[in-house]
Amino acid sequence: MRVATTSPEPAAATSSLWPDGGPERLVARDLRVQFSGLVALDGFALELPRGQVTGLIGPNGSGKTTCLNALSGFVRPAAGSVALDDTVITSWSPARRARARLARTFQGARLFGDLTVRENVEVAALGSGLGRRASRALAAGVLDRLGLDELAEVEASAVSTGDERRVGIARSVALRPAFLLLDEPAAGLDDAEGERLIATIRALAEDLGCGVLLVEHDMRVVMGTCQHLHVLDTGRPVASGPPEVVSRDPAVIAAYFGAEEAAHA
């Protein structure tokens, strides 16, 4: 599979191809997910406005990815609801949610290895409904915004793990989302790449008006981007609020470091 090999146009301002309007809030109410009787998520609630970065943190196995799967349609919750503004989308497929401008990344980028980085992003733009010319312009703008323009003509199979993560984000951005769910985007990134990621996530919210839900273990990235945090432990919410408050919560400290550490918090 190859995208037509016409030369890419100069990078355009991504915002010039961003659609106006769209949903203003992603809302989850009392989400419950279970697998063969095992409760993986219980009572999760979220209200994410456009232009805000919200973090979802917790120890391994706490239900973070399950939550993203429920929000993006890859898992059907046993109870609760997901809505874009007042439109309930709980029964919608992932593809229908993407068309409604709810996009996500995965821990594995799943790139088309035989396409260039630019072509990978262009394919995503085409999938969002843009024509070929507009898709080329949007891909160029996204790569420029994310600092990936130097890799544009490199085959995706040849990029590093860290750059593969960033290309995965670029593909999701090319869907022109109102809301973007990021699943551990800092995994595999070194310190310098982590700093670029922080700037990228801020730009998604501030420049493009995306509401971003960030699942991440790298607390430097979390504290550098998020205005609000939700914390899960064994599938249940344990804290929610501003990062500087949540990070001092004894229940959060216990979830990450154990009860003995929490007793000294």
Buried (B, 14 or more C-beta within 10 A) or exposed (E): EEBEEEEBBEBBEBEEBBEEEBBBBBBBBEBBBBEEEEBBBBBBEBBBBBBBBBBBBBBEEBBBBBBBBBBBBBBEBBBBBBBBEEEEBBEBEBEEBBBBBBBBBBBEBEBBEEBBBBBBBBBBBBBBEBEEEBBBBBBBBBBBBBBBBEBBEBBBEEBEEBBBBBBBBBBBBBBBBBBBBBBBBBBBBEEEBBBBBBBBBBBBBEBBBBBBBBBBBBBBBBBBBBBBBBBBBBBBBBBBBEBEEBBEBBEBBBBBEEEEEBEEE
